[in-house]
Amino acid sequence: KPVLAQENDFAVWTGSEMLVLGLTSAAYNPATDKWRPIARPDLAPSRILGWTGREAILWEGTCCGGQANRGAAYNPATGKWREFASPLAPRVGAIGAWTGRELVVAGGLSQPSGVTVKAFRDGAAYNPATHTWRKLARMPLGRSAATAVWDGREILFLGGKTGNRL
């Protein structure tokens, strides 16, 4: 029976199956045309995710005014999640991408007080092989809720919000 993905689901391809992470939390194998349930993460997945060759790795998304500064990795061979903390301050609308070696997280907004918020210009890259973070150079302008893609050399950001107001 097909699984109906939810609005906040995101997927990664492992080379043999599609992992759907989020509310649905299932894996689809096109060779067998079968779905199987997988453990749900203890965080809300975001669009910042990738496949390491062994694990689906993702940054926590936010909902309903929440902030995030942690990530998690899912190993389909063991069916287990592991969480990892970040050196970044909690934020809403962080942006980033998987480079094939590191999960890059940058930008985002602080928790609003009134309508004014702080737009973060900092970022960090997580290496799941060593379980370490490295700080990145500051962005010229704080940005949040953008689209980010890895072009093989650098991460390109498109759209989103800039400045200090929502």
Secondary structure, 3 states (H helix, E strand, C coil): CCCCCCCCCEEEECCCCEEEECCCCEEEECCCCEEEECCCCCCCEEEEEEECCCCEEEEECCCCCCCECEEEEEECCCCEEEEEECCCCCEECCEEEECCCCEEEECCECCCECCECCECCCEEEEECCCCEEEECCCCCCCEECCEEEECCCCEEEECCEECCEC
